Amino acid sequence: MSETRLAGHKLIQVGLTTRDLAAAIAFYRDRLGLALLFEAGGMAFFDLGGQRLMIGQEADPAKPLRGGILYFDVPDMAATEAALVAAGIGFFGPARPVQRTPTHDLMLREFADPDGHVVALMGLVAR
């Protein structure tokens, strides 16, 4: 029997919905520094290091926005945090460890985009 589930398949795109596409583009491009690949049909596509982030305009105000959490791997947490604070990002709180090893802590720090989708920084920090 051939394998038909998703094991071994590469994630190529993550999608979020927005109420205000222009505000979402400004946030992800101008404040987070993601490369805008293109816009088409009420959607904006950004490069996430080989994967795409698609943000689509939700035209029906009665529909809830669909979302998840975007986790960005950041090897230098302090520098990335400082750059985002300088760009006007307000974090929910301080970075917190989500896993501890004998030599490092896997740290997590979260903030929100204009539609309330959670965006998180994750990085290993030496003890």
Secondary structure, 3 states (H helix, E strand, C coil): CCCCCCCCCCCCEEEEEECCHHHHHHHHHHHCCCCEEEEECCEEEEEECCEEEEEEECCCCCCCCCCCEEEEECCCHHHHHHHHHHCCCCECCCCEEEEECCCEEEEEEEEECCCCCEEEEEEEEEC
